Amino acid sequence: MSDNQPKVITSRQARAQINHFGRSLILYIIFLTVLRYGTGFLFSLFPEVAATFDQDYLILSALIITTILTAVIAFGISSKALSLDIRDYLKWPKGLTAGTMVSLSCIGIGVYMLAVSVSTLFYYFVPTANADYSFLGLFTTWPNIVKNVLYFVYLVFVKAVFEEYMFRGVIQRQLGHYGRYFGVLGSALLYALSQPSLARAFSSFLIGWFLSLVTLKYHSIRPVILIHMALSLFTWLMDIIPGSLIWLAIVLIFAVYIVAAFSLISQKISTGMVRWGATEGKLWKILLTSWTTIVVILLFALNVWLSFRA
């Protein structure tokens, strides 16, 4: 058989491959769950630590360190075991211009804002805590400035770079071996299941679907890293803009939607890349019955339950 021909594997072998990155994903979700809900308990057990160190510094540092280490070490081991050469996915796509990147970023921001607008309706019916950590204090003291900078580094750089490596670079690429659009929807689903609440899962699934489509189109995670950074930067700006400058937030939102709409109407961004990703039910059965996926679903259910109680 030629090396260029697709290799046929059994369902058991496919589950084993899924479980390679699934174990790393479980580790990542557990780290985030502990940081979301367990820090208060840990500080109560070790009050001397809470009295000695600023809790915000500890949490932000832990978020940055655990995200980087999980991506580099755990997912690095998974990609090596799966023989995934991620270096191919780090190359800049030929022909991708700065103008196209601006258009894609605006479309991504628009998709995310629409998804968040819809998902916020959920909070009106079910009281849910915002489990994600964020530090958006006033820039009035040096400790607050440092914390805001740390949070900015985590949100805009660390989270964007390493989550795209994990979900689009490793997970989507591996699932894409079974079916290109199965990889798109499968990685988007797992990205949603890593979130702390139902509302966040809904918006994350939609933006994850969009980012996966862009990854598939350009066969690279470089564009989606930049889109993720632009999205995080935009949401961070919306959070820190003071009420007296609300007009600036409105102008930015309108500008994003105008650029996104113009890009779609002028067909600067091809809508041909938008597919539902429907594939054989057998592939979904393999993914959803893999033991690591079952654990991920249970961890998501735990996060949702904790978000109701927080």
C-alpha positions in Angstrom: 0.0 0.0 0.0 1.3 3.5 -0.9 2.1 5.8 2.0 -0.2 8.4 0.3 -3.2 6.1 0.5 -5.5 6.5 3.6 -4.9 3.9 6.3 -7.9 1.8 7.4 -8.2 1.4 11.2 -10.7 -0.3 13.5 -13.1 1.4 15.8 -11.0 0.3 18.8 -7.9 1.9 17.2 -9.7 5.1 16.6 -10.9 5.2 20.2 -7.4 4.6 21.4 -6.2 7.6 19.3 -9.0 9.8 20.6 -8.0 8.8 24.2 -4.5 9.9 23.6 -5.5 13.6 23.4 -8.6 12.9 25.6 -6.4 12.3 28.6 -4.6 15.7 28.0 -8.0 17.4 27.7 -9.3 15.9 30.9 -6.1 17.2 32.7 -6.7 20.7 31.3 -10.4 20.7 32.3 -9.5 19.5 35.8 -6.9 22.2 36.2 -9.5 24.9 35.2 -12.2 23.4 37.4 -9.9 23.5 40.5 -8.9 27.1 39.7 -12.5 28.1 39.2 -14.0 26.5 42.3 -11.3 25.0 44.5 -9.0 28.0 45.3 -11.3 29.3 48.0 -11.4 25.9 49.6 -7.6 25.6 49.3 -7.0 29.0 50.8 -9.3 28.1 53.7 -7.2 25.0 54.4 -4.0 27.0 54.2 -4.8 30.4 55.6 -1.1 31.2 56.0 -0.7 31.1 52.2 -3.7 33.4 51.7 -2.3 35.8 54.3 1.2 35.8 52.8 0.4 35.9 49.1 -2.1 37.9 47.1 -4.8 35.5 45.9 -5.2 37.2 42.6 -1.5 36.9 41.8 -1.6 33.2 42.7 -4.6 32.5 40.6 -3.4 34.4 37.6 0.0 32.8 37.8 -1.5 29.4 38.1 -3.8 30.0 35.1 -0.8 31.0 32.9 1.5 28.3 34.1 -1.0 25.4 33.9 -2.3 26.4 30.5 1.2 26.6 29.0 2.4 23.4 30.7 -0.7 21.4 29.8 -0.4 22.5 26.1 3.4 22.0 25.8 3.8 18.9 27.9 0.5 16.9 27.9 -0.7 17.8 24.4 2.9 17.7 23.2 3.1 14.0 24.3 -0.3 13.3 22.7 0.7 14.8 19.4 3.9 12.8 19.4 2.1 9.6 20.2 -0.4 10.3 17.4 2.5 11.2 15.0 1.1 14.7 14.4 3.7 17.1 13.0 2.2 20.4 14.3 5.0 22.4 12.6 3.1 22.0 9.4 0.2 23.8 11.0 2.3 26.7 12.2 3.2 27.9 8.7 1.6 31.1 7.4 -0.8 30.2 4.5 0.2 31.4 1.1 -2.0 34.1 -0.3 -3.6 35.1 3.0 -3.5 38.9 3.2 -3.8 41.3 6.1 -7.1 42.5 4.7 -8.5 39.0 4.7 -7.3 38.6 8.3 -9.1 41.8 9.3 -12.3 40.5 7.6 -12.0 37.1 9.3 -11.3 38.7 12.7 -14.4 40.9 12.4 -16.6 38.0 11.3 -15.3 36.0 14.3 -16.0 38.8 16.7 -19.4 39.3 15.2 -20.2 35.6 15.5 -19.1 35.6 19.1 -21.1 38.7 20.1 -24.2 37.3 18.5 -23.7 34.0 20.3 -23.1 35.8 23.7 -26.2 37.9 23.1 -28.3 34.8 22.7 -26.7 32.9 25.5 -27.2 35.7 28.0 -31.0 35.0 27.7 -30.1 31.8 29.6 -29.2 33.8 32.7 -32.7 35.3 32.9 -34.2 31.9 33.3 -31.5 30.0 35.3 -29.4 31.9 37.9 -25.8 31.0 36.9 -22.6 32.3 38.3 -19.8 33.5 36.0 -17.3 30.9 36.9 -14.4 32.3 34.8 -11.8 34.2 36.6 -11.2 37.8 35.4 -9.4 40.7 37.0 -10.7 44.0 35.7 -9.8 46.4 38.5 -9.1 50.1 38.3 -5.7 51.2 36.9 -5.1 53.3 40.0 -2.5 51.4 42.0 0.6 49.5 41.0 -0.8 46.1 42.3 -3.9 46.6 40.3 -2.0 47.6 37.2 0.2 44.5 37.5 -2.9 42.2 37.9 -4.6 43.8 35.0 -1.4 43.2 32.9 -1.2 39.6 34.0 -4.8 39.0 33.1 -4.3 40.7 29.7 -1.3 38.5 29.0 -3.3 35.4 30.0 -6.5 36.3 28.1 -5.1 37.8 24.9 -1.8 35.8 24.5 -1.6 32.6 26.6 -5.2 31.5 26.2 -5.4 32.3 22.5 -2.1 30.7 21.5 -2.2 27.5 23.6 -6.0 26.8 23.3 -5.7 27.0 19.5 -2.7 24.7 19.7 -4.7 22.2 21.8 -8.1 22.3 20.1 -7.3 23.2 16.5 -3.7 22.0 16.3 -4.0 18.6 18.0 -7.7 17.7 18.5 -9.1 19.0 15.2 -6.2 17.6 13.2 -6.5 14.2 14.7 -10.3 14.0 14.3 -9.9 15.4 10.8 -8.1 12.1 9.8 -11.5 10.4 10.2 -13.4 13.1 8.3 -12.5 16.7 7.5 -15.8 18.2 8.7 -16.1 15.7 11.5 -12.9 17.2 12.8 -14.5 20.7 12.5 -17.6 19.8 14.5 -15.9 17.3 16.8 -13.3 19.8 18.0 -15.9 22.5 18.4 -18.0 20.2 20.6 -15.0 19.3 22.8 -14.1 23.0 23.0 -17.7 23.7 24.2 -17.5 20.9 26.8 -14.4 22.4 28.3 -16.3 25.6 29.3 -17.7 26.3 32.8 -21.4 26.8 32.1 -24.1 26.1 29.5 -24.2 29.7 28.3 -20.4 29.7 27.8 -20.6 26.3 26.1 -23.1 27.6 23.5 -21.1 30.7 22.5 -17.8 28.7 22.6 -19.3 26.0 20.3 -20.2 28.6 17.7 -16.9 30.4 17.8 -15.1 27.1 17.9 -16.9 26.0 14.8 -15.9 29.2 13.0 -12.3 28.9 14.1 -12.2 25.2 13.0 -13.6 26.1 9.6 -10.8 28.7 9.2 -8.2 26.2 10.2 -9.6 23.7 7.7 -9.6 26.2 4.9 -6.0 27.4 5.4 -4.5 24.2 6.9 -2.8 26.3 9.6 -3.5 27.5 13.1 -1.6 30.8 12.7 -4.7 32.6 11.3 -7.0 31.3 14.1 -4.4 32.3 16.8 -4.6 35.9 15.5 -8.4 35.8 15.3 -8.6 34.5 18.8 -6.2 37.2 20.0 -8.3 39.9 18.2 -11.5 38.5 19.8 -10.0 38.4 23.3 -8.6 41.9 22.8 -12.0 43.2 21.7 -13.9 41.7 24.6 -11.2 43.0 27.0 -11.6 46.5 25.6 -15.4 46.3 26.0 -14.9 45.4 29.6 -12.5 48.2 30.5 -14.2 51.1 28.6 -15.7 53.3 31.2 -19.4 54.2 31.2 -18.5 57.8 30.2 -17.1 56.5 26.9 -19.9 54.1 26.1 -20.1 55.8 22.7 -16.7 54.4 21.9 -17.9 50.9 22.5 -20.9 51.4 20.3 -18.6 52.8 17.5 -16.3 49.8 17.8 -19.2 47.3 17.6 -20.7 49.0 14.6 -17.3 49.1 12.9 -16.9 45.3 13.4 -20.3 44.5 12.0 -19.9 46.8 9.0 -16.5 45.2 8.1 -17.9 41.7 8.6 -21.1 42.4 6.5 -19.1 44.1 3.7 -16.7 41.1 3.6 -19.5 38.7 3.3 -21.6 40.7 0.8 -18.6 41.5 -1.4 -17.6 37.8 -1.1 -14.2 38.8 0.0 -14.6 35.8 2.4 -15.8 32.8 0.6 -18.9 31.3 2.2 -18.1 28.0 0.5 -16.1 27.0 3.5 -19.2 26.9 5.6 -20.4 23.3 5.9 -22.4 21.6 8.6 -19.9 18.9 8.9 -22.4 16.1 8.8 -20.6 12.8 8.6 -21.2 9.1 9.3 -23.0 8.4 12.6 -20.3 5.8 13.3 -17.7 8.4 13.8 -19.8 10.3 16.4 -20.5 6.9 18.1 -16.7 6.3 18.3 -16.0 9.8 19.7 -18.9 9.9 22.2 -18.2 6.3 23.5 -14.5 6.8 24.0 -13.9 6.8 27.8 -12.1 10.1 27.8 -15.0 11.8 26.0 -17.4 10.3 28.6 -15.2 11.7 31.4 -15.1 15.1 29.6 -18.9 15.1 29.5 -19.1 14.3 33.2 -16.6 17.0 34.1 -18.8 19.5 32.0 -21.9 18.4 33.9 -20.0 18.9 37.2 -19.0 22.4 36.1 -22.6 23.2 35.1 -23.8 22.0 38.5 -21.2 24.1 40.3 -22.1 27.1 38.2 -25.7 26.8 39.5 -24.6 26.6 43.1 -21.9 29.3 43.0 
